[in-house]
Amino acid sequence: MHHGTPVPGRIPLAVVVVGSAGLVTHWSTGARRLFGYGRDEAVGAPAADLMPIGGALSHDSDDGHRGTSLDVRLGRPSADGAAGYPSAGRARSGAPGRGPVDVLWWAYPLAGPGEERLLVLAADAAQCGPLEEAPQDQLFPGFAPHTALPDGDALAGRLPDILPSMGPALSGRIVSQVLELGYPVLEISHRQRIPVTPDWGTPKYTERAARRARTATAPPRQRTSPDALADPADAPDLEYAAVRERLEFLNEVSGGIGTSLDLARTIREVTSAAVPRFTDFAGTHLRAAVLAGEGFPDGPPDVTTVWHRVWVEHNDEPGRWDDTVPVGEAIAFPEHTPFFQCMVTGEPVLIPRIGEELANRISGQFEKRDLRPLINGRSMLVVPLKARNVVLGFMVLMRRDGRTPFDDMDRTTGAELAARAGLVLDNARMYTYQENVADTLQDSMLPQLAPRMAGCDTATRYLPGTRLGRVGGDWFDSIKLPGSRTALVVGDVMGHGLNSAAMMGQLRTAVQTMAALDLPPEQLLRNLDDLAQRLGEHYLATCLYAVYDPIRSELRIANAGHIPPVLVRAADGRSALLDLPTGAPIGVGGVAFEAATVPVAPGDRLVLCTDGLVEVRGQDIGAGLAALCESAAHPAASMDDACDTIIRALNTGDGRKDDVALLMARLNGIPAEHTAAWQLERTPAEVGRARRLVRDQLAEWGLGSAAATAEVLVSEIVTNAVRHTESRRLGLRLVRTDVLLCEVTDEDHALPALMGSGPGDESGRGLRVVSGLAREWGASHTGRGKTVWFEQSLVSAARPGSNTR
């Protein structure tokens, strides 16, 4: 509604852009008021369902749509089907929540590389000002060359203000096509036309200016003396209209920024929102800490503060600003510049016009660049981007010479724009910071697994959940065990967020500690459940723990409420879920766990994952498990490719919120000819025999170069067992993989310890020798005693399977 008497030609306009598929791509606030649909309802909906614009669309509006066309003046399409003539008309529309509306509309077909194919301007005929020559029901929308209208250049320059917030390239293309096709006017007759301007208008288009516009195109005998001055009585109306213009602008900008929490996208939206409607140039600068997502900036800025120019938007010719103000440049702004004044005071800085003296002073502060040709004669407004009263950055806004300079009202508008943009940027900054923290935390808790273990290759994938925070309780692990065995673990703490991640870290550490004690799978889960009870956090977790023995070619698996693993047989490529005893989740307490033994063959693949991969909302989990089996059986060139195949097949991106952990192991096995075992008597004479056995076996394997070191290590371990155990018999085993593994077993449960020794001590040096020469060494309990082992690197040795002697 107007404040005061309505003025002819100045109308609240609805502005809509329609894409090639007939769907709305832009919907202004005026469109919401006129047609009754909000932006969220309209964008993406068929335009014909929302507006009664008749033949301007591919099908009529009286076919069950929202309105009946009364008078449509159609333009004929061009020969190439791109952009034809504009069309206009008058129709009835039934807006939701209000009675019938008499709609005037103008439709411009658009051509270009984008999807925009139709621009629609519409207005409520009842809001047109009264005319002396004709009543409102005799007004019709039409078109006229802007050069034939009074102040045609001003009208052309005003067109970008009509368009909804969009990039300068798109708005410039649309404006040029509108001017080519014809400026929108209200027709009283073919000789009497009133140019249409938005409701906020300019002072030239008051009642007297509208009369002058009519008389300028009327026959000479009907003309009256033109009066270019606005009636002073219209001043309150124009002041109200100017305020309303800025509120409309801020409202549309607010709807176009902050559409995501991505910091880079938010920066582009904030910068582009002001061009060209509010300014011709906009450059956004942010503090380095904000851009890096390092948290909230510490302390006020000064001359040492580094700022990054993160985005530049303008409607000049492409590339004009690129060399002088490049995006991505890091710079510390010197004193005595409006930029420094803005960032230190936190207040907008307005320069109505940059004269030569100021242009020289600003340009002189920057080495090896001349800003004068770009800024001289322009109007400048520098506004701070603040959050919680701290300056995060600032925007430099400039209008070219010839456009109305920035004034105090623009300073207020720019400050409000910057305030809204600052909050949006701070939200994106906080989200980026939280994501960085979450990623760092998650990465620190997830293991970096070696792709190759003894007789076993592994590949993993982890996908964070889409919930805010991106931290979850899923984990996987592969743990090296004595006897060339490997423990494969996957678990899932129920819930999300930092608490679940912290609980996951505790449980994962506990599993690694108990695995090093070589506990049976069922006992390990029993101890893990007891630990969860003692932690007292009332968290539940599922866990699957499997031990692969590549020499025996078998899996020993225990399950605590987790989804079963998939085993893909190498012989025929078939896959199936393993039927295992399913215990209660960790944390329930007081339940028993069972283990199952599964024979495997070399080349079989074991696939373990968390339920986030197989659970789909609205579907039974059985469907996801079936899909897992099918995708796991798909042939792949490598383990990584096999994991990617599973992820592509099951992670469809349709609303997955849970995180996903995937662990795949190819069970290669260790051939019998790559192992050797002997029984030794517990006598000193057996130490020498042990050395000979090792030397001969390495020679047979073509590893004679490793024999000298291996003999020393074996001698020390066997001697230690002979001297310090009560066992009657000892076991000695060699296993050849990428390294040489030697194990000595006895029936004593006391584990050896590495201790210091003095010059006079006769013992205590053996394990120090082992620690110095071996790649790794250790000791673990077994069911009948203990095993002491060492690994020796085979850098120059032949690989397994070689015929070298």
C-alpha positions in Angstrom: 0.0 0.0 0.0 1.2 3.5 -0.7 1.6 6.1 2.0 -0.6 9.0 0.7 -2.2 9.2 -2.7 -1.3 6.5 -5.2 0.9 7.8 -8.1 0.3 6.6 -11.7 3.1 4.3 -13.1 4.5 3.6 -9.7 3.2 0.1 -8.8 4.3 -2.6 -6.3 5.7 -5.2 -8.7 5.9 -8.9 -8.6 9.0 -10.2 -10.3 9.3 -13.9 -11.3 11.9 -15.8 -13.5 10.8 -19.0 -15.1 13.3 -21.7 -16.3 13.2 -23.7 -19.5 11.2 -26.5 -17.9 8.4 -24.0 -16.9 9.5 -24.1 -13.2 10.0 -20.9 -11.2 13.7 -20.1 -10.5 13.3 -16.6 -8.9 10.3 -15.4 -6.8 10.3 -11.9 -5.3 8.7 -10.6 -2.2 6.2 -8.7 -4.4 5.2 -12.0 -6.0 4.5 -13.5 -2.6 2.2 -10.6 -1.8 0.4 -10.6 -5.1 -0.1 -14.3 -5.7 -0.1 -15.5 -2.1 2.7 -18.1 -2.3 6.0 -18.0 -0.3 9.4 -18.3 -1.9 9.8 -21.9 -0.6 6.5 -22.9 -2.1 7.1 -21.2 -5.5 10.7 -21.9 -6.4 10.8 -25.2 -8.3 7.0 -25.3 -8.8 5.3 -24.9 -12.3 4.8 -21.3 -13.0 1.4 -22.0 -14.7 0.1 -23.3 -11.3 1.0 -20.0 -9.6 0.2 -17.2 -12.1 -2.5 -16.5 -14.6 -0.2 -15.3 -17.4 -2.0 -17.1 -20.2 -0.2 -17.8 -23.5 3.2 -16.6 -22.2 3.6 -20.2 -21.0 3.5 -23.4 -23.0 -0.1 -24.1 -22.0 -3.1 -22.0 -21.2 -3.9 -20.8 -17.7 -7.6 -21.5 -17.9 -7.0 -25.3 -17.8 -7.6 -25.8 -14.2 -5.0 -23.3 -13.1 -5.2 -20.4 -10.7 -6.9 -17.7 -12.8 -8.8 -16.9 -15.9 -7.2 -14.8 -18.7 -9.3 -11.8 -19.7 -7.1 -10.2 -22.4 -3.8 -11.5 -23.6 -1.6 -9.8 -26.2 0.8 -12.4 -27.3 4.1 -12.0 -29.1 5.0 -14.4 -31.8 8.1 -16.7 -31.2 11.3 -16.2 -33.1 12.3 -18.5 -35.9 15.0 -20.3 -33.8 12.7 -20.8 -30.9 15.0 -19.0 -28.5 13.5 -15.6 -27.5 10.5 -14.1 -29.3 8.5 -11.0 -28.8 7.2 -10.1 -25.3 3.6 -10.6 -24.3 1.4 -8.8 -21.8 -2.1 -9.1 -20.5 -4.7 -8.7 -17.8 -6.2 -11.5 -15.9 -8.0 -12.6 -12.8 -6.1 -14.5 -10.1 -7.4 -16.1 -7.0 -4.6 -15.6 -4.5 -4.7 -17.9 -1.4 -6.3 -16.2 1.6 -7.7 -13.3 -0.4 -10.4 -12.5 -3.0 -9.9 -12.3 -6.8 -7.1 -10.0 -7.9 -7.1 -8.1 -11.2 -3.5 -8.8 -12.4 -1.6 -6.8 -15.0 1.4 -8.7 -16.4 4.3 -8.4 -18.7 6.3 -11.4 -19.9 9.7 -11.3 -21.6 11.1 -14.4 -23.3 14.8 -14.7 -22.5 17.7 -16.2 -24.4 21.2 -17.2 -23.2 23.3 -20.0 -21.7 21.4 -20.3 -18.4 18.1 -22.0 -17.7 16.2 -18.7 -17.4 13.7 -18.5 -20.2 10.9 -16.1 -19.1 10.9 -12.9 -17.0 7.4 -12.0 -15.6 6.5 -8.6 -14.1 3.0 -8.4 -12.6 1.0 -5.9 -10.6 -2.4 -5.5 -8.9 -4.4 -3.2 -11.2 -6.2 -1.8 -8.2 -3.0 -0.3 -7.0 -2.4 1.8 -10.1 -2.9 5.5 -9.4 -6.1 7.3 -10.8 -5.8 8.8 -14.3 -7.6 11.8 -15.6 -7.9 10.4 -19.1 -9.1 6.9 -18.4 -10.4 4.8 -15.5 -8.4 1.9 -14.2 -10.5 -0.7 -16.1 -9.3 0.8 -19.4 -5.6 0.4 -18.6 -3.6 -2.3 -20.4 0.0 -3.4 -20.0 2.2 -2.8 -23.0 5.7 -2.0 -24.2 7.6 1.0 -25.6 11.2 1.8 -26.5 12.8 3.3 -23.4 14.4 6.0 -25.6 10.9 7.3 -26.5 10.1 7.9 -22.8 11.1 10.9 -20.7 14.4 10.2 -18.9 14.8 6.9 -20.7 18.4 6.5 -19.5 17.3 6.8 -15.9 14.6 4.2 -16.5 17.1 1.9 -18.0 19.5 2.4 -15.1 16.6 1.6 -12.7 15.8 -1.8 -14.3 18.3 -3.8 -12.2 16.6 -2.6 -9.1 13.4 -4.4 -10.2 15.1 -7.8 -10.5 15.3 -10.2 -7.6 18.7 -10.7 -6.0 20.9 -12.5 -8.6 24.4 -12.3 -10.0 25.4 -9.3 -12.1 26.1 -11.4 -15.2 22.5 -12.8 -15.1 20.8 -9.6 -14.2 22.8 -7.7 -16.8 21.8 -10.2 -19.5 18.1 -9.9 -18.5 18.1 -6.1 -18.4 19.7 -5.9 -21.9 17.0 -8.2 -23.3 14.2 -6.2 -21.6 15.4 -3.0 -23.1 15.7 -4.6 -26.5 12.2 -6.0 -26.3 10.5 -2.9 -24.8 10.1 -1.1 -21.6 6.9 -2.0 -19.6 4.3 0.7 -19.7 0.6 1.3 -18.9 -1.3 2.1 -22.1 -4.3 4.4 -22.2 -4.1 4.6 -26.0 -1.4 3.9 -28.6 -0.2 7.5 -28.0 -0.5 7.7 -24.3 1.8 5.5 -22.2 3.0 5.7 -18.6 6.4 4.0 -17.9 6.2 1.5 -15.0 8.5 1.8 -12.1 8.6 -0.1 -8.8 6.6 1.2 -5.9 9.7 2.8 -4.4 10.1 4.8 -7.6 12.1 8.0 -8.1 11.0 11.5 -7.4 10.6 12.2 -11.2 7.6 9.9 -11.3 5.1 11.7 -9.1 1.7 12.7 -10.3 3.0 15.7 -12.2 5.8 13.6 -13.8 3.4 11.0 -14.8 1.2 13.7 -16.4 4.3 14.9 -18.2 5.0 11.4 -19.5 1.5 11.2 -20.9 1.6 14.6 -22.5 5.1 13.9 -24.0 3.6 11.2 -26.2 0.1 12.8 -26.7 -0.9 14.8 -29.8 0.5 18.4 -29.8 -2.9 20.0 -29.1 -3.3 17.8 -26.0 0.1 18.6 -24.5 0.6 20.8 -21.5 3.8 22.4 -20.2 6.1 19.7 -18.7 6.9 20.1 -15.0 10.1 18.2 -14.0 9.8 19.1 -10.3 8.1 16.9 -7.8 5.2 18.3 -5.8 6.4 19.0 -2.3 3.3 17.4 -1.0 4.7 14.1 -2.3 7.9 14.3 -0.1 6.5 12.1 2.8 5.4 9.6 0.2 8.8 9.5 -1.4 10.6 9.2 1.9 8.4 6.3 2.9 8.9 4.7 -0.5 12.7 5.0 -0.2 12.6 3.3 3.2 10.4 0.6 1.8 12.8 0.1 -1.1 15.6 -0.6 1.3 13.5 -2.9 3.4 12.5 -4.8 0.3 16.2 -5.1 -0.7 17.3 -6.3 2.7 14.4 -8.8 2.9 15.3 -10.3 -0.5 19.0 -10.4 0.4 18.3 -12.1 3.7 16.4 -14.8 1.8 19.3 -15.3 -0.6 22.2 -15.6 1.8 23.0 -18.3 4.3 21.4 -21.1 2.2 24.1 -23.5 3.4 26.7 -23.7 6.1 29.5 -24.0 3.6 31.8 -21.0 4.3 33.0 -20.6 0.7 29.4 -20.6 -0.7 28.2 -18.2 2.0 31.0 -15.8 1.1 29.9 -15.8 -2.5 26.3 -15.3 -1.6 27.0 -12.4 0.7 29.2 -10.7 -1.9 26.9 -11.2 -4.9 23.7 -10.2 -3.1 24.6 -6.5 -3.2 25.5 -6.4 -7.0 24.0 -4.7 -9.0 20.9 -3.6 -7.1 22.8 -1.8 -4.3 26.3 -1.4 -5.7 28.4 -1.9 -8.8 31.4 -3.4 -7.0 31.6 -5.5 -3.9 34.7 -7.1 -2.4 34.7 -9.2 0.7 37.8 -9.5 3.0 38.0 -11.9 6.0 40.6 -12.3 8.7 42.9 -15.3 8.2 41.6 -17.1 11.3 38.0 -16.9 10.1 38.9 -18.2 6.7 41.0 -21.1 8.0 38.3 -22.2 10.4 40.7 -21.8 13.4 38.0 -20.5 15.8 37.0 -17.0 16.8 39.5 -14.3 16.1 41.5 -13.3 19.1 41.7 -9.5 19.8 41.0 -6.4 17.7 42.6 -6.0 14.3 45.6 -3.7 13.7 48.1 -2.9 11.0 49.6 -6.4 11.4 46.3 -8.2 10.9 46.3 -10.3 7.7 43.1 -10.1 5.6 42.2 -12.3 2.7 40.2 -11.0 -0.2 37.9 -13.9 -0.6 35.5 -12.8 -3.3 34.9 -9.9 -5.7 31.7 -9.2 -7.6 31.1 -6.4 -10.1 29.1 -5.5 -13.2 32.0 -4.0 -15.1 33.5 -5.7 -18.1 35.0 -9.2 -17.2 38.5 -9.2 -15.9 38.8 -5.5 -15.3 39.5 -5.9 -11.6 41.3 -9.2 -11.7 44.9 -8.0 -11.7 44.5 -5.1 -9.3 42.3 -6.7 -6.6 42.9 -10.5 -7.2 40.8 -13.0 -5.2 42.9 -14.9 -2.7 45.3 -12.1 -2.0 46.5 -11.8 1.6 47.2 -8.2 2.7 47.6 -6.1 5.8 45.9 -2.8 5.2 47.9 0.3 6.2 46.7 3.2 8.3 45.2 6.3 6.8 43.0 4.2 4.5 39.2 3.9 4.8 39.6 0.1 5.1 41.8 0.3 8.2 39.4 2.9 9.7 36.5 0.6 9.2 38.1 -2.6 10.6 39.5 -0.8 13.7 36.4 1.2 14.6 33.9 -1.4 13.5 31.8 1.4 11.9 30.9 2.0 8.3 33.0 4.5 6.4 31.2 6.5 3.7 33.0 8.5 1.0 30.3 10.1 -1.3 32.9 10.6 -4.1 36.5 9.6 -4.3 38.4 12.6 -5.7 41.8 12.6 -7.2 43.6 13.5 -4.0 42.0 10.7 -2.0 42.4 8.3 -4.9 46.1 9.1 -5.0 46.4 8.6 -1.2 44.7 5.3 -1.2 46.6 4.0 -4.2 49.9 5.2 -2.8 49.4 2.8 0.2 49.6 -0.2 -2.1 52.9 -1.1 -3.8 53.1 -2.2 -7.4 49.5 -1.5 -8.3 47.6 1.6 -9.4 44.0 1.7 -8.0 43.3 5.2 -9.3 41.7 4.3 -12.7 39.3 1.9 -10.9 38.3 4.1 -7.9 38.6 7.7 -9.0 35.2 9.3 -9.2 33.4 6.4 -7.6 31.3 6.5 -4.4 32.6 4.2 -1.7 31.1 2.5 1.3 33.1 0.2 3.6 31.0 -1.8 6.0 32.3 -4.1 8.8 31.3 -7.8 9.0 30.9 -8.3 12.7 29.7 -11.0 15.1 29.6 -10.7 18.9 31.0 -7.2 18.5 34.2 -8.5 16.9 35.2 -7.6 13.3 35.5 -10.8 11.2 36.0 -8.9 8.0 34.6 -6.0 5.9 33.0 -5.4 2.5 34.1 -2.6 0.1 31.1 -1.3 -1.9 31.5 1.1 -4.8 29.2 2.8 -7.2 30.4 4.0 -10.6 30.4 7.6 -11.5 26.9 8.6 -12.9 25.0 6.5 -10.4 23.5 8.1 -7.3 26.3 8.3 -4.8 26.0 6.5 -1.4 24.2 8.6 1.2 23.5 8.4 4.9 20.5 6.1 4.2 22.7 3.9 2.1 25.2 3.8 5.0 22.4 2.5 7.3 21.3 0.0 4.7 24.8 -1.2 4.1 25.4 -1.5 7.8 22.3 -3.6 8.2 23.3 -5.7 5.2 26.7 -6.2 6.7 25.2 -7.1 10.1 23.1 -9.8 8.6 26.0 -11.0 6.5 28.2 -11.1 9.5 25.9 -13.3 11.4 25.6 -15.7 8.5 29.3 -15.8 8.0 29.9 -16.4 11.7 27.4 -19.3 11.6 29.4 -20.8 8.6 32.7 -20.1 10.4 31.5 -21.9 13.6 30.2 -24.8 11.5 33.6 -25.0 9.7 35.4 -24.8 13.0 33.2 -27.6 14.4 33.8 -29.7 11.3 37.5 -29.2 11.6 37.5 -30.2 15.3 35.3 -33.2 14.6 37.4 -34.4 11.7 40.6 -34.0 13.8 39.0 -35.9 16.6 37.7 -38.6 14.4 41.0 -39.0 12.5 42.9 -39.3 15.8 40.6 -42.1 17.0 40.6 -44.1 13.8 43.6 -46.2 13.2 46.0 -45.9 10.2 46.0 -49.6 9.3 48.9 -51.3 7.5 47.5 -52.6 4.2 49.4 -55.9 4.6 49.6 -58.2 7.6 51.0 -61.7 7.8 48.9 -63.7 5.4 46.2 -61.0 5.3 45.6 -57.8 3.2 43.2 -55.2 4.4 41.3 -52.1 3.0 39.0 -49.7 4.9 36.6 -46.9 4.4 35.1 -44.5 6.9 32.3 -42.1 6.1 31.2 -39.5 8.7 27.6 -39.1 9.3 25.6 -36.1 7.9 24.4 -35.0 11.4 25.9 -31.8 12.6 29.2 -32.5 14.2 30.2 -35.4 12.0 31.5 -37.3 15.0 30.3 -40.8 15.7 31.0 -44.0 17.6 31.9 -46.3 14.7 35.4 -47.8 14.6 37.4 -50.6 13.0 40.8 -52.0 13.7 43.3 -54.7 12.7 45.7 -55.9 15.4 48.8 -57.9 15.0 48.8 -61.0 17.2 51.5 -63.7 17.9 51.8 -66.6 15.5 51.3 -64.4 12.4 47.6 -64.1 13.4 45.5 -60.9 12.9 42.6 -59.6 14.9 39.9 -57.9 12.9 37.6 -55.6 14.8 34.6 -53.5 14.0 32.4 -51.7 16.5 29.6 -49.1 16.9 28.8 -47.1 20.0 25.1 -46.3 19.9 24.3 -42.6 19.6 26.2 -39.7 18.0 28.4 -36.8 19.0 31.4 -36.2 21.1 30.2 -38.5 24.0 29.8 -41.4 21.7 33.2 -40.7 20.1 34.9 -40.5 23.5 33.3 -43.9 24.5 34.4 -45.4 21.2 38.0 -44.2 21.9 38.0 -45.9 25.3 36.6 -49.2 24.0 39.0 -49.3 21.1 41.9 -48.8 23.4 40.7 -51.5 25.6 40.3 -53.9 22.7 43.9 -53.2 21.6 45.2 -53.8 25.1 43.3 -57.1 25.6 44.2 -58.3 22.1 47.9 -57.9 23.0 47.2 -60.4 25.9 46.0 -62.8 23.2 42.7 -63.4 24.9 40.2 -65.7 23.1 37.5 -63.6 21.3 34.7 -64.6 23.6 36.8 -63.8 26.7 37.8 -60.4 25.2 34.2 -59.4 24.7 33.4 -60.6 28.2 36.1 -58.3 29.6 35.0 -55.5 27.4 31.5 -55.7 28.7 32.7 -55.6 32.3 34.8 -52.5 31.5 31.8 -50.8 30.0 29.9 -51.5 33.2 32.7 -50.0 35.3 32.8 -46.8 33.1 29.3 -46.2 34.2 28.3 -44.0 31.2 25.3 -46.2 30.4 26.4 -46.5 26.8 25.7 -49.5 24.6 28.0 -50.7 21.8 28.0 -53.5 19.4 31.3 -55.2 18.5 32.5 -58.0 16.3 36.0 -59.5 17.1 37.6 -62.1 14.7 41.0 -63.7 14.9 42.4 -65.0 11.6 45.0 -67.7 11.7 46.7 -67.9 8.3 48.6 -71.1 9.1 45.5 -73.0 10.2 43.3 -71.2 7.6 40.5 -70.5 10.1 38.6 -67.6 11.7 37.6 -67.6 15.3 34.8 -65.0 15.7 32.7 -63.7 18.6 29.8 -61.2 18.2 28.3 -58.7 20.7 25.1 -57.6 19.0 26.7 -56.5 15.8 25.5 -57.2 12.2 27.1 -60.4 10.9 30.0 -60.2 8.5 30.0 -61.3 4.9 32.4 -64.0 3.6 33.1 -64.1 -0.1 34.5 -67.5 -1.2 37.4 -67.3 -3.7 36.6 -70.7 -5.2 33.2 -69.7 -6.8 32.8 -66.0 -6.0 29.7 -66.6 -3.8 29.0 -64.5 -0.8 27.0 -65.2 2.3 26.3 -63.8 5.8 28.1 -65.8 8.4 25.7 -67.5 10.9 27.2 -66.7 14.2 26.0 -66.7 17.8 24.8 -63.2 18.5 25.4 -62.0 22.0 24.0 -58.9 23.7 25.6 -55.5 23.0 28.5 -54.4 25.1 27.2 -52.6 28.2 24.2 -54.7 28.9 26.1 -56.7 31.5 25.7 -60.3 32.8 25.6 -62.0 29.5 27.7 -64.8 28.0 29.5 -64.6 24.7 30.2 -67.5 22.4 32.8 -67.9 19.6 32.5 -69.8 16.3 35.3 -71.3 14.2 34.9 -70.8 10.5 37.3 -72.6 8.0 38.5 -70.4 5.2 40.6 -70.8 2.0 43.3 -68.6 0.6 41.8 -65.7 -1.3 38.5 -65.6 0.6 37.4 -62.1 1.6 35.8 -61.1 4.9 33.7 -57.9 4.9 32.8 -56.3 8.2 30.8 -53.0 8.5 28.6 -51.0 10.8 24.9 -50.7 10.4 25.0 -47.2 9.0 26.0 -48.8 5.6 23.0 -51.2 5.4 20.2 -49.4 7.2 17.8 -47.5 5.0 14.9 -45.6 6.4 11.6 -47.2 5.7 13.2 -50.6 4.8 14.0 -53.7 6.6 17.6 -54.1 7.4 17.5 -57.5 5.6 17.3 -55.6 2.3 20.5 -53.8 3.1 22.3 -56.9 4.2 21.3 -58.6 0.9 22.6 -55.6 -1.0 25.8 -55.9 1.0 26.2 -59.5 0.0 25.6 -58.8 -3.6 28.0 -55.9 -3.9 30.7 -57.7 -1.9 30.7 -60.5 -4.4 31.3 -58.1 -7.3 34.7 -58.8 -9.0 37.2 -56.0 -8.5 40.7 -55.3 -9.5 41.9 -54.5 -6.0 40.8 -54.3 -2.4 40.3 -50.6 -2.7 38.1 -51.0 -5.8 36.1 -53.7 -4.0 35.5 -51.2 -1.0 34.5 -48.5 -3.4 32.0 -50.8 -5.2 30.3 -51.5 -1.9 30.2 -47.9 -0.9 28.7 -46.9 -4.3 26.1 -49.6 -4.2 24.9 -49.0 -0.6 25.7 -45.3 0.2 23.1 -43.8 -2.1 23.1 -40.4 -0.3 19.3 -40.4 0.2 19.3 -39.0 3.7 22.0 -41.2 5.4 22.7 -39.7 8.8 24.7 -42.4 10.5 28.5 -42.8 10.1 29.9 -45.8 8.3 32.9 -48.0 9.0 33.9 -50.7 6.5 36.8 -53.2 6.9 37.6 -55.7 4.2 40.3 -58.4 4.6 41.6 -60.8 2.0 42.6 -64.0 3.7 45.7 -65.0 1.8 46.9 -67.7 4.2 50.5 -68.9 4.6 51.5 -72.0 2.7 52.6 -75.0 4.8 56.0 -75.0 3.0 56.6 -71.5 4.5 56.5 -72.8 8.1 58.7 -75.1 10.0 58.3 -76.4 13.6 60.3 -78.6 16.0 60.2 -79.8 19.6 63.2 -79.2 21.9 64.2 -80.7 25.2 64.9 -78.4 28.1 68.6 -78.9 28.1 71.5 -76.6 27.4 72.6 -78.8 24.5 69.4 -78.0 22.6 70.5 -74.4 22.2 73.1 -75.4 19.7 70.6 -77.7 18.0 68.1 -74.8 17.7 70.8 -72.7 15.9 71.5 -75.5 13.4 67.8 -76.1 12.7 67.3 -72.4 12.0 70.5 -72.1 9.8 69.5 -75.2 7.7 65.9 -74.0 7.3 66.9 -70.6 6.1 69.4 -72.1 3.7 66.6 -74.2 2.3 64.4 -71.1 1.9 67.2 -69.3 0.2 67.6 -66.9 3.1 71.1 -67.8 4.0 72.1 -64.1 4.4 69.7 -63.8 7.3 71.0 -66.9 9.1 73.7 -65.2 11.2 71.4 -62.7 13.0 68.6 -65.3 13.3 71.0 -67.8 15.0 72.0 -65.2 17.6 68.4 -64.3 18.3 67.2 -67.9 18.6 70.1 -68.7 20.8 69.2 -66.0 23.3 65.5 -66.9 23.5 66.0 -70.7 23.8 68.7 -70.1 26.4 66.3 -67.9 28.3 63.7 -70.6 28.2 66.1 -73.3 29.3 67.4 -71.3 32.3 64.3 -69.6 33.6 61.4 -72.0 33.1 60.3 -75.3 34.6 58.9 -76.6 31.3 59.9 -80.0 30.2 59.6 -79.4 26.5 60.0 -76.3 24.3 58.5 -75.5 20.9 60.4 -73.8 18.1 58.6 -72.5 15.0 59.7 -70.4 12.0 57.3 -68.6 9.7 58.4 -67.1 6.4 56.3 -64.1 5.2 57.6 -60.6 4.3 59.6 -61.0 7.5 61.0 -63.9 9.4 59.0 -64.8 12.5 60.5 -67.1 15.2 58.4 -68.3 18.2 59.6 -70.3 21.2 56.9 -71.7 23.4 57.1 -73.2 26.9 54.7 -74.3 29.7 55.7 -71.5 32.1 53.2 -68.6 32.5 55.7 -66.0 33.8 56.5 -63.5 31.0 60.1 -62.4 30.5 60.9 -58.7 31.2 63.6 -56.5 29.8 65.8 -55.2 32.7 69.0 -53.3 33.1 72.2 -55.1 33.9 75.4 -53.9 35.6 79.0 -54.7 34.7 79.2 -57.6 37.2 75.8 -59.2 36.4 76.0 -62.6 34.7 72.4 -62.5 33.3 69.9 -59.9 32.0 71.7 -59.2 28.8 69.9 -61.7 26.5 66.7 -59.8 25.9 68.7 -56.6 25.5 70.5 -58.3 22.6 67.1 -59.4 21.2 65.7 -55.9 21.5 68.7 -54.5 19.6 68.8 -57.0 16.7 65.1 -57.9 16.2 62.6 -55.8 14.1 60.0 -56.5 16.9 59.8 -58.9 19.8 57.3 -59.7 22.5 55.7 -62.4 24.7 52.1 -63.4 25.3 50.2 -66.0 27.3 48.8 -69.1 25.7 46.4 -71.7 27.0 49.3 -73.9 28.1 52.0 -71.3 29.0 53.5 -68.5 27.0 55.1 -67.7 23.6 58.2 -65.5 23.2 58.7 -64.3 19.6 60.7 -62.0 17.5 60.5 -60.7 13.9 63.6 -60.2 11.7 63.6 -58.0 8.6 64.4 -59.7 5.3 65.6 -56.7 3.4 67.8 -58.5 1.0 66.2 -61.8 1.2 64.2 -63.5 -1.5 60.5 -63.2 -1.5 58.3 -66.1 -0.5 57.7 -68.4 -3.4 61.2 -67.8 -4.9 63.3 -70.7 -6.1 66.5 -69.0 -5.0 68.7 -71.3 -2.9 
